[in-house]
Amino acid sequence: LDLECSWMRESLVDWICKLPACTALLANLIFLVRVMWVLITKLRSAENSETKQYRKASKALLVLMPLLGITYLIVLSGPSEGVGSYIFAVVRAILLSSQGFSVSLFYCFLNSEVQNAMRHRFNKWRDKRNIRGNIAHRFQK
């Protein structure tokens, strides 16, 4: 018994969705390359060692890739049969589902401004709690 869903088969109609996505991805890729070009030229003008420059540029590239959705270019098409298709499907699922986490990790959790604001908020909450605790403790005696 071979059950097949008609909407799961590839067809030319799929390009109604794929073409705008590919266009946006191409524009993002061009934007990413342009940003990298500017970044590398700025780093070359600075007086750092060359390895540090390229490390900074590659770090910036890795931070921008999930934000611009470049991971979609990697998983746009792949093998359709065999073990390779299963591995490709797993890799695609991991990349696409972790994209939001990686953006939040780089732009929120690892951001020094956000960390400082959270640390300030926690210290303020802790101090407020300690002051109230000390006042209540004094009145109990």
ABEGO torsion letter per residue (X at the ends): XBBBBAAABBBAAAAAAAAAAAAAAAAAAAAAAAAAAAAAAAAAABBBBAAAAAAAAAAAAAAAAAAAGAAAAAAABBBABEAAAAAAAAAAAAAAAAAAAAAAAAAAAABAAAAAAAAAAAAAAAAAAAAAAAAAAAAAX
